[in-house]
Amino acid sequence: MTTETQSTIDHQTATRATLDQTAPTALSLALDEAVARFAAHKTASGYQRALLSRLVVDPRRRPRE
């Protein structure tokens, strides 16, 4: 993990700590998920990144019925 990646994660974690005191729980949980996805994407291999990208639903890629 690069220092830039770690710095971004640290900043987002600090932001989350601030939001925990002032924002609704749903927003805090959404930020937790975003930080986790960012960290997983930045540290994943190409294969793992491809699997992670499939978790995001693309409306253009609908299964044929």
A tleap script that builds the chain and sets N, CA, C and O, in Angstrom:
source leaprc.protein.ff14SB
mol = sequence {
  NMET THR THR GLU THR GLN SER THR ILE ASP
  HIE GLN THR ALA THR ARG ALA THR LEU ASP
  GLN THR ALA PRO THR ALA LEU SER LEU ALA
  LEU ASP GLU ALA VAL ALA ARG PHE ALA ALA
  HIE LYS THR ALA SER GLY TYR GLN ARG ALA
  LEU LEU SER ARG LEU VAL VAL ASP PRO ARG
  ARG ARG PRO ARG CGLU
}
set mol.1.N position { 0.848 -1.157 0.000 }
set mol.1.CA position { 0.000 0.000 0.000 }
set mol.1.C position { 0.904 1.234 0.000 }
set mol.1.O position { 1.862 1.316 0.769 }
set mol.2.N position { 0.587 2.177 -0.864 }
set mol.2.CA position { 1.410 3.374 -0.943 }
set mol.2.C position { 1.069 4.330 0.192 }
set mol.2.O position { 0.023 4.208 0.830 }
set mol.3.N position { 1.961 5.277 0.435 }
set mol.3.CA position { 1.689 6.270 1.483 }
set mol.3.C position { 0.524 7.156 1.081 }
set mol.3.O position { -0.220 7.627 1.941 }
set mol.4.N position { 0.353 7.389 -0.219 }
set mol.4.CA position { -0.791 8.191 -0.680 }
set mol.4.C position { -2.107 7.479 -0.367 }
set mol.4.O position { -3.065 8.102 0.091 }
set mol.5.N position { -2.143 6.185 -0.615 }
set mol.5.CA position { -3.331 5.393 -0.304 }
set mol.5.C position { -3.602 5.411 1.187 }
set mol.5.O position { -4.740 5.619 1.608 }
set mol.6.N position { -2.564 5.194 1.997 }
set mol.6.CA position { -2.730 5.189 3.445 }
set mol.6.C position { -3.177 6.554 3.936 }
set mol.6.O position { -4.015 6.645 4.833 }
set mol.7.N position { -2.629 7.612 3.364 }
set mol.7.CA position { -3.019 8.962 3.742 }
set mol.7.C position { -4.494 9.214 3.453 }
set mol.7.O position { -5.199 9.821 4.259 }
set mol.8.N position { -4.954 8.744 2.297 }
set mol.8.CA position { -6.367 8.913 1.930 }
set mol.8.C position { -7.258 8.141 2.886 }
set mol.8.O position { -8.290 8.648 3.328 }
set mol.9.N position { -6.863 6.912 3.207 }
set mol.9.CA position { -7.649 6.101 4.139 }
set mol.9.C position { -7.668 6.754 5.514 }
set mol.9.O position { -8.715 6.795 6.160 }
set mol.10.N position { -6.531 7.264 5.972 }
set mol.10.CA position { -6.471 7.946 7.272 }
set mol.10.C position { -7.388 9.163 7.280 }
set mol.10.O position { -8.108 9.399 8.250 }
set mol.11.N position { -7.361 9.933 6.199 }
set mol.11.CA position { -8.214 11.124 6.111 }
set mol.11.C position { -9.687 10.730 6.159 }
set mol.11.O position { -10.481 11.363 6.854 }
set mol.12.N position { -10.049 9.678 5.415 }
set mol.12.CA position { -11.448 9.236 5.400 }
set mol.12.C position { -11.856 8.699 6.765 }
set mol.12.O position { -12.994 8.896 7.192 }
set mol.13.N position { -10.944 8.026 7.452 }
set mol.13.CA position { -11.237 7.510 8.782 }
set mol.13.C position { -11.444 8.664 9.769 }
set mol.13.O position { -12.336 8.605 10.616 }
set mol.14.N position { -10.633 9.694 9.660 }
set mol.14.CA position { -10.797 10.871 10.520 }
set mol.14.C position { -12.122 11.563 10.224 }
set mol.14.O position { -12.813 12.016 11.136 }
set mol.15.N position { -12.469 11.640 8.943 }
set mol.15.CA position { -13.746 12.240 8.562 }
set mol.15.C position { -14.889 11.434 9.147 }
set mol.15.O position { -15.869 11.996 9.636 }
set mol.16.N position { -14.761 10.105 9.097 }
set mol.16.CA position { -15.796 9.233 9.652 }
set mol.16.C position { -15.953 9.473 11.157 }
set mol.16.O position { -17.073 9.512 11.666 }
set mol.17.N position { -14.844 9.633 11.857 }
set mol.17.CA position { -14.903 9.874 13.299 }
set mol.17.C position { -15.663 11.167 13.592 }
set mol.17.O position { -16.440 11.235 14.545 }
set mol.18.N position { -15.437 12.182 12.774 }
set mol.18.CA position { -16.153 13.446 12.936 }
set mol.18.C position { -17.633 13.262 12.641 }
set mol.18.O position { -18.484 13.776 13.366 }
set mol.19.N position { -17.939 12.529 11.574 }
set mol.19.CA position { -19.336 12.306 11.202 }
set mol.19.C position { -20.071 11.478 12.246 }
set mol.19.O position { -21.273 11.657 12.444 }
set mol.20.N position { -19.367 10.577 12.913 }
set mol.20.CA position { -19.999 9.766 13.951 }
set mol.20.C position { -20.632 10.641 15.027 }
set mol.20.O position { -21.644 10.266 15.619 }
set mol.21.N position { -20.049 11.785 15.276 }
set mol.21.CA position { -20.548 12.668 16.318 }
set mol.21.C position { -21.675 13.568 15.819 }
set mol.21.O position { -22.469 14.065 16.619 }
set mol.22.N position { -21.752 13.782 14.509 }
set mol.22.CA position { -22.683 14.783 14.005 }
set mol.22.C position { -23.698 14.284 12.990 }
set mol.22.O position { -24.704 14.955 12.759 }
set mol.23.N position { -23.468 13.131 12.379 }
set mol.23.CA position { -24.324 12.679 11.281 }
set mol.23.C position { -25.127 11.438 11.667 }
set mol.23.O position { -24.796 10.742 12.627 }
set mol.24.N position { -26.178 11.177 10.909 }
set mol.24.CA position { -26.966 9.957 11.149 }
set mol.24.C position { -26.130 8.699 10.923 }
set mol.24.O position { -25.130 8.727 10.206 }
set mol.25.N position { -26.540 7.629 11.525 }
set mol.25.CA position { -25.819 6.364 11.430 }
set mol.25.C position { -25.716 5.876 9.989 }
set mol.25.O position { -24.687 5.318 9.606 }
set mol.26.N position { -26.748 6.070 9.189 }
set mol.26.CA position { -26.732 5.591 7.806 }
set mol.26.C position { -25.572 6.210 7.019 }
set mol.26.O position { -24.912 5.526 6.237 }
set mol.27.N position { -25.335 7.481 7.225 }
set mol.27.CA position { -24.235 8.148 6.527 }
set mol.27.C position { -22.894 7.593 6.993 }
set mol.27.O position { -21.989 7.383 6.185 }
set mol.28.N position { -22.771 7.361 8.271 }
set mol.28.CA position { -21.545 6.801 8.819 }
set mol.28.C position { -21.280 5.409 8.252 }
set mol.28.O position { -20.145 5.087 7.900 }
set mol.29.N position { -22.315 4.590 8.162 }
set mol.29.CA position { -22.153 3.245 7.614 }
set mol.29.C position { -21.798 3.294 6.135 }
set mol.29.O position { -21.007 2.478 5.664 }
set mol.30.N position { -22.368 4.233 5.402 }
set mol.30.CA position { -22.040 4.377 3.980 }
set mol.30.C position { -20.577 4.766 3.807 }
set mol.30.O position { -19.906 4.275 2.899 }
set mol.31.N position { -20.086 5.637 4.664 }
set mol.31.CA position { -18.678 6.036 4.586 }
set mol.31.C position { -17.765 4.867 4.951 }
set mol.31.O position { -16.717 4.681 4.333 }
set mol.32.N position { -18.160 4.079 5.955 }
set mol.32.CA position { -17.395 2.866 6.299 }
set mol.32.C position { -17.272 1.952 5.094 }
set mol.32.O position { -16.192 1.441 4.798 }
set mol.33.N position { -18.379 1.749 4.404 }
set mol.33.CA position { -18.370 0.866 3.239 }
set mol.33.C position { -17.495 1.438 2.134 }
set mol.33.O position { -16.760 0.698 1.480 }
set mol.34.N position { -17.567 2.745 1.919 }
set mol.34.CA position { -16.757 3.380 0.879 }
set mol.34.C position { -15.265 3.235 1.189 }
set mol.34.O position { -14.472 2.942 0.294 }
set mol.35.N position { -14.883 3.438 2.442 }
set mol.35.CA position { -13.476 3.295 2.838 }
set mol.35.C position { -13.026 1.846 2.642 }
set mol.35.O position { -11.928 1.599 2.144 }
set mol.36.N position { -13.865 0.897 3.029 }
set mol.36.CA position { -13.514 -0.518 2.876 }
set mol.36.C position { -13.348 -0.892 1.407 }
set mol.36.O position { -12.409 -1.603 1.045 }
set mol.37.N position { -14.262 -0.412 0.559 }
set mol.37.CA position { -14.163 -0.716 -0.873 }
set mol.37.C position { -12.916 -0.074 -1.481 }
set mol.37.O position { -12.229 -0.688 -2.297 }
set mol.38.N position { -12.628 1.173 -1.077 }
set mol.38.CA position { -11.448 1.859 -1.587 }
set mol.38.C position { -10.182 1.094 -1.203 }
set mol.38.O position { -9.311 0.857 -2.040 }
set mol.39.N position { -10.092 0.717 0.053 }
set mol.39.CA position { -8.909 -0.003 0.531 }
set mol.39.C position { -8.782 -1.351 -0.169 }
set mol.39.O position { -7.684 -1.739 -0.567 }
set mol.40.N position { -9.882 -2.062 -0.322 }
set mol.40.CA position { -9.849 -3.372 -0.982 }
set mol.40.C position { -9.442 -3.212 -2.443 }
set mol.40.O position { -8.669 -4.015 -2.965 }
set mol.41.N position { -9.955 -2.190 -3.097 }
set mol.41.CA position { -9.647 -1.988 -4.509 }
set mol.41.C position { -8.168 -1.618 -4.702 }
set mol.41.O position { -7.526 -2.103 -5.633 }
set mol.42.N position { -7.635 -0.772 -3.834 }
set mol.42.CA position { -6.248 -0.318 -3.972 }
set mol.42.C position { -5.242 -1.414 -3.638 }
set mol.42.O position { -4.122 -1.395 -4.147 }
set mol.43.N position { -5.618 -2.354 -2.802 }
set mol.43.CA position { -4.669 -3.391 -2.395 }
set mol.43.C position { -4.897 -4.715 -3.117 }
set mol.43.O position { -4.125 -5.657 -2.933 }
set mol.44.N position { -5.932 -4.798 -3.925 }
set mol.44.CA position { -6.283 -6.061 -4.582 }
set mol.44.C position { -5.427 -6.307 -5.820 }
set mol.44.O position { -4.918 -5.376 -6.444 }
set mol.45.N position { -5.286 -7.570 -6.152 }
set mol.45.CA position { -4.633 -7.935 -7.407 }
set mol.45.C position { -5.614 -7.667 -8.548 }
set mol.45.O position { -6.782 -7.366 -8.301 }
set mol.46.N position { -5.161 -7.772 -9.761 }
set mol.46.CA position { -6.041 -7.560 -10.912 }
set mol.46.C position { -7.237 -8.491 -10.897 }
set mol.46.O position { -8.349 -8.070 -11.215 }
set mol.47.N position { -7.032 -9.744 -10.535 }
set mol.47.CA position { -8.121 -10.719 -10.480 }
set mol.47.C position { -9.138 -10.325 -9.409 }
set mol.47.O position { -10.345 -10.343 -9.648 }
set mol.48.N position { -8.630 -9.966 -8.222 }
set mol.48.CA position { -9.533 -9.580 -7.138 }
set mol.48.C position { -10.280 -8.298 -7.495 }
set mol.48.O position { -11.455 -8.150 -7.159 }
set mol.49.N position { -9.608 -7.376 -8.172 }
set mol.49.CA position { -10.246 -6.131 -8.580 }
set mol.49.C position { -11.403 -6.407 -9.538 }
set mol.49.O position { -12.453 -5.770 -9.461 }
set mol.50.N position { -11.196 -7.361 -10.436 }
set mol.50.CA position { -12.260 -7.733 -11.372 }
set mol.50.C position { -13.465 -8.302 -10.617 }
set mol.50.O position { -14.612 -8.010 -10.954 }
set mol.51.N position { -13.192 -9.112 -9.598 }
set mol.51.CA position { -14.293 -9.651 -8.802 }
set mol.51.C position { -15.015 -8.547 -8.037 }
set mol.51.O position { -16.243 -8.549 -7.959 }
set mol.52.N position { -14.264 -7.605 -7.473 }
set mol.52.CA position { -14.877 -6.494 -6.749 }
set mol.52.C position { -15.730 -5.639 -7.677 }
set mol.52.O position { -16.794 -5.165 -7.277 }
set mol.53.N position { -15.280 -5.437 -8.901 }
set mol.53.CA position { -16.033 -4.596 -9.826 }
set mol.53.C position { -17.372 -5.223 -10.184 }
set mol.53.O position { -18.308 -4.515 -10.556 }
set mol.54.N position { -17.473 -6.547 -10.075 }
set mol.54.CA position { -18.740 -7.213 -10.367 }
set mol.54.C position { -19.768 -7.012 -9.261 }
set mol.54.O position { -20.956 -7.258 -9.470 }
set mol.55.N position { -19.327 -6.570 -8.093 }
set mol.55.CA position { -20.259 -6.302 -7.006 }
set mol.55.C position { -21.085 -5.052 -7.282 }
set mol.55.O position { -22.186 -4.891 -6.755 }
set mol.56.N position { -20.542 -4.177 -8.109 }
set mol.56.CA position { -21.249 -2.949 -8.452 }
set mol.56.C position { -22.172 -3.256 -9.624 }
set mol.56.O position { -21.723 -3.756 -10.655 }
set mol.57.N position { -23.447 -2.961 -9.473 }
set mol.57.CA position { -24.423 -3.279 -10.507 }
set mol.57.C position { -24.362 -2.224 -11.598 }
set mol.57.O position { -24.517 -1.029 -11.345 }
set mol.58.N position { -24.137 -2.690 -12.805 }
set mol.58.CA position { -24.122 -1.807 -13.963 }
set mol.58.C position { -25.461 -1.969 -14.677 }
set mol.58.O position { -25.770 -3.065 -15.145 }
set mol.59.N position { -26.267 -0.905 -14.775 }
set mol.59.CA position { -27.591 -1.041 -15.384 }
set mol.59.C position { -27.544 -1.475 -16.849 }
set mol.59.O position { -28.531 -1.993 -17.372 }
set mol.60.N position { -26.413 -1.269 -17.508 }
set mol.60.CA position { -26.294 -1.690 -18.902 }
set mol.60.C position { -26.084 -3.183 -19.024 }
set mol.60.O position { -26.293 -3.750 -20.096 }
set mol.61.N position { -25.672 -3.833 -17.938 }
set mol.61.CA position { -25.379 -5.266 -17.974 }
set mol.61.C position { -26.489 -6.047 -17.280 }
set mol.61.O position { -26.277 -6.637 -16.221 }
set mol.62.N position { -27.647 -6.046 -17.874 }
set mol.62.CA position { -28.772 -6.782 -17.297 }
set mol.62.C position { -28.814 -8.187 -17.888 }
set mol.62.O position { -28.555 -8.373 -19.077 }
set mol.63.N position { -29.138 -9.169 -17.059 }
set mol.63.CA position { -29.251 -10.521 -17.606 }
set mol.63.C position { -30.446 -10.609 -18.555 }
set mol.63.O position { -31.491 -10.004 -18.317 }
set mol.64.N position { -30.276 -11.351 -19.600 }
set mol.64.CA position { -31.380 -11.518 -20.564 }
set mol.64.C position { -32.393 -12.498 -19.997 }
set mol.64.O position { -32.037 -13.519 -19.409 }
set mol.65.N position { -33.637 -12.170 -20.184 }
set mol.65.CA position { -34.714 -13.024 -19.662 }
set mol.65.C position { -35.253 -13.933 -20.728 }
set mol.65.O position { -36.163 -14.720 -20.466 }
savepdb mol mol.pdb
quit
